[in-house]
Each structure stands twice: as C-alpha cells, then as structure tokens.
Amino acid sequence: MSDMTPNLSMPYILPSQAQKHVTHNEALQTLDILVQMVIESEQAAPPATPIEGARYAVASGATGAWAGRDGRIAIFLDGGWTYLQPKQGFTAWFKTPGELRYYNPSAGWTVLPVTLPATGRFDRIGINASADDTNRLSLSAPATLLNHAGNGHQLKLNKATTRETASLLYQTNWSGRAEMGLAGNDDFSIKVSPDGGTWKTGLSIDGNGRVSQPNRPLARAHRASGTASAANGSQSGFTTLSIEQGGVMLGSALPGGGNTLVVPASGLYFLTLMVSAVSSSGHTTGLVRNGSVTLVSLSAPASVPLSLASSSLQYLSAGDSLSLSHFGTAVLDHGPGRTEVNLMML
C-alpha cells in the first residue's frame, strides 16, 4: 500500500511509526491548505511581505524564490515557502480579481462558468446592470435583439385595468421625452414632452380605428354673427374661434374690428377664406400674413349679394399673424359659414 493518500497526497500514519504526530500534523496542514481554498492572486513574483498561511498561484515565468515553480500553489508557512501541485478540478476563490476559478492542467486556473438551469423562476435579473423591485429585469447594452423562434415574434405589454398604463417610454438622461401605448385608457396614443413633466398627445387611435391629432394646429375663425361695413384700405380680424386646437389663438386688436389670428407652429398649412357680401361697390378681401403679404384673396362685384370661397397651401412660421385686408367698400355678413377663415396644419 502507498504511504500517501491517492487524491490529496497526505501521508498515512504507519504501523510502529515513531513520532506519529509529525505525519498527522503534515496531513492536517495539507487539508488546511486545500480545503475551502482562497488564493490571494496569480502572479510570477513572490510578495515582499507575505502573511502566514497566504496562498498564491504561481504564474508562468516565476522569479525569485518561486523560480521553477510555475503552475504550483505557493504557501507561506513558518517563514518560508511550501509548494503543492494542483490537480485537475481543484477550485479556489481568487481574492484578486474576485472570482471563482478551477484548475485545468492544459489551461491553468480558469474562471468557473456560471450555468443557469434550462427552466426556473427568478425574482430579479440584471444583465450588466442592477435590477430592483420596480425594474426586475434590467439590461445595459448597446442593443437588444428579440428574435423569432420559428416564424414571428410578439412583445406583449399587459395591464390590469383600463385606467392603468401599458406603454414604451423613451427618455433622455432618465427624463421622459416620448411615450407610446395605452396610457390611462384603451386608446393607442403617442405623446411627447419637452421636459418630462408636460405631455402632449400627438396621435390617438380609438378602438374603432379612428385617428385624431389632438394637438394639430387648426382653427375656424370669424366675427360674431351680423353685418359690418368694411372700409377701403382697412384691416379687420376675428372675435371668435368656434374651432381651436394646437395653440391657435387670437392676437392683437385691429382698427377695422376684431383681432389677428396667431399661428402656433411652423409648417405647411391649408387655408380657406370665405367671404359673404350683402352689398359691394366692387370689393376685394384678402387673407394677409403679418399685415402685408396676401395669401388668399376674393373679389365681389358691385351691388351683388354673394358668397365666395378660395383655398391655398402656404408655409407659415410660428408667431405669424393673420388678418383680413379690404379694398373698395362692402357690407360683409359675418358669422360661421359666412365670412370666416379656416386653418389647418398638414
């Protein structure tokens, strides 16, 4: 029978052996080195001031007291170095860099792979990130791939009740800038925010497929119902927005009555001018931008009560003001469906 154990090479106490405690203590020392093994680090040169019992993995190209001991485990005991040869499958915790490794004779000390079970339940998962009670799945990466396993692929966002939210939120520096999904109701909507606090709905689709744009600039502007004379060379405006959304508003007062119509956003607009004249000496009404540029105009013959309409596509800038210019004299019939301006951003 061998004098050593087959796996850890610890000495047996032999029959009629003198000073049996020496062999026993040598075996205990070997166990102390190898069981629950913690290695300070893997390095080629011995430390300048090692502590008693410290263990090191000797790297290739060893120098100093470790010269010629590549691949061994060096243990500082009783003021000197003792060496053990690791065997295949030995595991140890490396304090630096803080990871669990196993020994492979052909590859040396290798990081122990972490293998997850094929199925299971996890309370939190963080992938290159920290998960918490709200973000129980957290991922930090340049991109995320969700691929099909066969034909198609669905990403499902479910909410408990109508008033809850199931949406995708887009952020800048953790402050919301855009959101799409079911937010507080069952209409699919796309909302945007300039600051993460004030939100505007740009697009909304109800359960019947009807699409609306609640913040699209549009307006129907006119004066209160009745007739009023329009003097030659005067400018007049509007007193009523019977339809208004997207920030269209009435601006400054005009000498010929009413107020300007102020454009809230830059873009391409569809404009319609309607003029109803009770009487006319030969009169032209124009829709004017910023008091000078005529966008649409209508001419009424002398002494003929009639209604006219004309449309135009125009690019308008945020802050532009619209008013009516008058050349010749006429008595205009004001009110919805008579003398009015319709405006819609495309």
C-alpha positions in Angstrom: 0.0 0.0 0.0 1.2 3.5 -0.7 2.3 5.7 2.1 0.2 8.6 0.7 -3.5 9.2 0.1 -4.4 8.9 -3.7 -6.0 12.3 -4.1 -4.5 14.9 -1.8 -1.2 13.1 -1.2 -1.4 13.3 2.5 0.9 10.9 4.5 -0.5 7.9 6.3 0.4 7.1 9.8 2.3 3.8 9.5 2.4 0.9 12.0 5.2 1.1 14.6 6.0 4.6 13.3 7.8 6.9 15.8 6.6 10.5 16.3 3.3 9.8 14.7 2.2 13.4 15.4 4.6 14.6 12.7 2.8 12.7 10.0 -0.6 13.6 11.4 0.3 17.3 11.6 1.6 17.2 8.0 -1.7 15.8 6.8 -3.7 18.5 8.7 -1.5 21.2 7.2 -2.3 19.8 3.7 -6.0 19.9 4.5 -5.7 23.4 5.8 -4.1 24.5 2.5 -6.5 22.8 0.1 -9.9 22.8 1.8 -12.0 25.9 1.2 -9.0 27.3 -0.7 -8.7 31.1 -1.0 -5.8 32.3 -3.2 -4.5 35.8 -2.9 -3.8 36.2 -6.6 -2.0 34.7 -9.5 1.5 36.2 -10.0 5.0 35.4 -11.1 7.0 37.0 -8.2 6.6 36.4 -4.5 5.2 39.2 -2.4 7.6 41.3 -0.4 5.8 40.8 2.9 3.7 37.7 2.8 1.5 36.7 5.8 1.5 33.3 7.4 -0.7 30.8 5.6 -1.2 33.1 2.5 -1.6 31.1 -0.8 -0.6 32.2 -4.3 -1.0 30.7 -7.7 2.5 30.8 -9.3 2.2 32.2 -12.9 4.5 31.2 -15.7 7.9 32.8 -15.8 8.2 32.7 -12.0 11.1 34.6 -10.4 12.9 34.9 -7.1 12.0 32.2 -4.5 9.4 30.9 -6.9 11.7 30.3 -9.8 11.0 27.0 -11.5 7.7 26.6 -9.6 5.4 27.6 -12.5 1.8 26.3 -12.0 2.3 25.4 -8.4 0.4 26.7 -5.3 2.9 28.6 -3.1 2.0 28.7 0.6 4.0 30.8 3.1 4.5 28.7 6.3 6.9 29.1 9.2 8.8 31.9 7.4 9.3 30.0 4.1 7.6 28.8 1.0 5.9 25.4 0.6 4.6 24.3 -2.8 1.7 22.0 -3.8 0.8 20.8 -7.3 -2.9 21.5 -8.0 -4.8 18.7 -9.7 -7.5 18.8 -12.4 -10.8 20.1 -11.0 -9.4 21.9 -7.9 -11.4 25.1 -7.3 -10.4 28.2 -5.4 -11.6 31.7 -4.8 -9.1 34.3 -6.1 -9.3 37.4 -3.9 -7.8 39.4 -6.8 -9.7 39.8 -9.1 -12.6 38.4 -7.0 -13.7 35.4 -9.0 -14.1 31.6 -8.6 -11.6 29.5 -10.7 -10.9 25.9 -11.4 -7.7 24.2 -12.4 -7.2 22.6 -15.8 -3.7 21.2 -16.4 -3.8 22.3 -20.1 -5.1 25.8 -19.4 -4.2 26.7 -15.8 -6.6 28.5 -13.5 -9.7 29.3 -15.4 -12.8 31.3 -14.4 -15.6 28.9 -13.4 -18.5 29.3 -15.8 -21.9 30.1 -14.4 -24.6 27.9 -16.0 -28.2 28.8 -15.4 -30.8 26.0 -15.4 -32.9 25.4 -18.5 -36.0 26.4 -16.7 -36.6 28.4 -13.5 -38.1 31.4 -11.7 -36.0 34.4 -10.8 -37.2 37.4 -8.6 -34.7 39.7 -10.4 -32.3 39.6 -13.3 -29.7 42.3 -14.0 -27.6 41.9 -17.2 -24.7 44.3 -16.9 -26.9 46.3 -14.7 -28.6 46.3 -11.3 -32.2 45.1 -11.0 -34.6 46.5 -8.3 -38.1 46.0 -7.1 -39.6 48.0 -9.9 -37.2 47.2 -12.7 -36.9 43.5 -12.0 -35.4 42.9 -15.4 -32.6 45.4 -16.1 -30.3 45.4 -19.1 -27.4 47.7 -20.1 -26.2 47.2 -23.6 -25.6 48.9 -27.0 -28.5 47.0 -28.5 -31.2 44.3 -27.6 -32.2 41.6 -30.0 -35.6 39.8 -29.7 -35.6 37.2 -32.5 -38.3 34.8 -33.7 -38.1 31.1 -32.8 -39.9 29.7 -35.9 -42.0 32.3 -37.7 -43.0 35.6 -35.9 -42.3 37.3 -32.6 -44.6 39.3 -30.3 -43.6 41.7 -27.5 -46.6 41.7 -25.1 -47.4 44.5 -22.6 -50.4 43.8 -20.5 -52.1 46.0 -17.9 -54.7 45.1 -15.3 -57.4 47.6 -16.0 -58.3 50.4 -18.5 -57.0 53.2 -16.3 -53.6 51.6 -15.9 -50.7 52.1 -18.4 -49.0 49.7 -20.8 -46.5 51.7 -22.9 -43.0 52.2 -24.2 -41.3 55.2 -22.6 -38.4 56.9 -24.3 -36.1 59.0 -22.1 -33.2 61.4 -22.2 -31.0 61.3 -19.1 -33.8 59.5 -17.3 -36.4 62.2 -18.1 -39.3 61.2 -20.3 -39.5 62.7 -23.9 -41.9 60.3 -25.7 -44.3 57.6 -24.8 -46.4 55.3 -27.0 -49.0 52.7 -25.9 -52.1 52.6 -23.7 -51.7 55.4 -21.2 -54.6 55.7 -18.8 -57.2 54.5 -21.3 -57.6 52.0 -24.1 -56.8 54.4 -27.0 -53.4 53.9 -28.6 -51.6 57.2 -28.3 -48.2 58.8 -29.0 -47.3 61.5 -26.5 -44.3 63.8 -26.3 -42.8 66.1 -23.7 -40.1 68.8 -23.8 -39.2 68.4 -20.1 -40.6 65.1 -18.7 -43.4 67.0 -16.9 -45.7 68.5 -19.5 -47.1 66.0 -22.0 -48.9 66.5 -25.3 -50.7 63.8 -27.3 -49.6 63.9 -31.0 -51.6 60.9 -32.2 -54.5 58.9 -30.8 -56.4 55.9 -32.3 -59.6 54.6 -30.7 -60.9 51.1 -30.6 -62.7 51.6 -33.9 -59.6 52.7 -35.7 -60.5 56.4 -35.8 -57.3 58.6 -35.8 -57.1 62.0 -34.2 -54.4 64.5 -33.7 -55.4 66.5 -30.6 -52.6 69.0 -30.8 -52.6 69.5 -34.5 -52.9 73.3 -35.1 -56.3 74.1 -36.7 -59.0 76.8 -36.2 -62.3 78.2 -37.6 -62.2 82.0 -37.0 -64.9 84.6 -37.6 -66.6 87.6 -36.1 -69.9 87.5 -34.2 -72.9 87.0 -36.4 -74.2 90.2 -38.0 -73.2 92.7 -40.7 -70.5 95.3 -40.7 -69.1 97.7 -43.2 -65.5 97.2 -44.5 -63.8 100.5 -45.4 -61.3 100.8 -48.2 -57.7 100.1 -47.0 -58.7 98.8 -43.6 -57.7 95.6 -41.9 -60.1 93.6 -39.7 -59.9 90.4 -37.8 -61.8 87.8 -35.7 -63.5 87.7 -32.4 -64.5 84.0 -32.2 -62.7 80.7 -32.6 -65.5 78.3 -33.0 -62.9 75.5 -33.5 -59.5 75.8 -32.0 -56.7 73.3 -31.1 -53.0 73.0 -31.1 -52.4 76.5 -29.7 -54.0 78.7 -32.3 -55.1 82.0 -30.6 -56.4 85.5 -31.1 -53.8 88.2 -31.0 -53.7 92.0 -31.1 -56.8 94.2 -31.9 -57.2 95.6 -35.4 -58.5 99.1 -36.4 -61.3 97.6 -38.6 -62.5 95.4 -35.7 -61.6 92.0 -34.3 -58.2 90.5 -33.6 -55.4 88.9 -35.5 -55.2 85.1 -35.7 -51.8 83.9 -34.4 -50.1 80.7 -35.8 -48.6 78.5 -33.1 -46.1 76.4 -35.1 -44.1 76.5 -38.3 -45.2 74.2 -41.1 -47.4 73.8 -44.2 -51.0 74.9 -43.7 -54.2 74.5 -45.7 -56.1 77.8 -45.6 -59.7 78.6 -46.7 -61.1 82.1 -46.9 -64.9 82.6 -47.2 -66.5 86.0 -47.8 -70.2 86.8 -47.7 -71.1 90.3 -49.0 -74.6 91.8 -48.6 -73.6 94.7 -50.8 -70.4 95.9 -52.5 -69.0 98.8 -54.5 -66.6 96.4 -56.1 -64.6 94.9 -53.1 -61.6 92.6 -52.6 -61.0 90.8 -49.3 -57.6 89.2 -48.7 -56.2 87.0 -46.0 -52.9 88.7 -45.1 -49.8 87.5 -43.2 -48.2 89.9 -40.8 -50.2 92.8 -42.2 -48.6 92.9 -45.7 -48.3 89.5 -47.5 -51.6 88.4 -49.2 -52.1 84.6 -49.0 -55.6 84.3 -50.5 -58.0 86.9 -52.0 -61.6 87.1 -53.1 -63.3 89.9 -55.2 -67.0 90.7 -55.1 -68.7 92.6 -58.0 -70.5 95.8 -57.2 -74.0 95.7 -55.7 -74.3 91.9 -55.9 -75.1 89.9 -52.7 -73.0 86.7 -52.9 -70.7 84.3 -51.1 -67.2 83.3 -52.3 -64.6 80.9 -51.1 -61.0 80.2 -52.0 -58.2 77.9 -50.6 -54.5 77.8 -50.6 -51.5 75.9 -49.3 -49.0 78.2 -47.5 -45.9 77.8 -45.3 -46.4 79.7 -42.1 -44.0 80.3 -39.3 -44.7 80.2 -35.6 -45.9 83.6 -34.5 -47.2 84.7 -37.8 -50.4 86.8 -37.5 -53.3 86.6 -40.0 -55.8 89.3 -40.7 -58.3 90.4 -43.4 -57.5 93.3 -45.8 -60.2 95.3 -47.6 -60.0 97.2 -50.8 -63.2 99.0 -52.0 -66.2 99.2 -49.8 -68.7 96.5 -48.8 -71.1 95.4 -46.2 -70.0 91.9 -45.1 -72.1 89.3 -43.5 -70.2 87.8 -40.5 -70.5 84.6 -38.6 -69.8 80.9 -39.1 -70.3 79.7 -42.7 -70.4 83.3 -43.9 -67.3 85.4 -43.6 -64.7 83.3 -41.9 -61.2 81.7 -42.2 -60.3 78.0 -41.8 -56.8 77.0 -41.0 -55.2 73.5 -40.7 -51.6 72.4 -40.4 -50.8 69.5 -42.7 
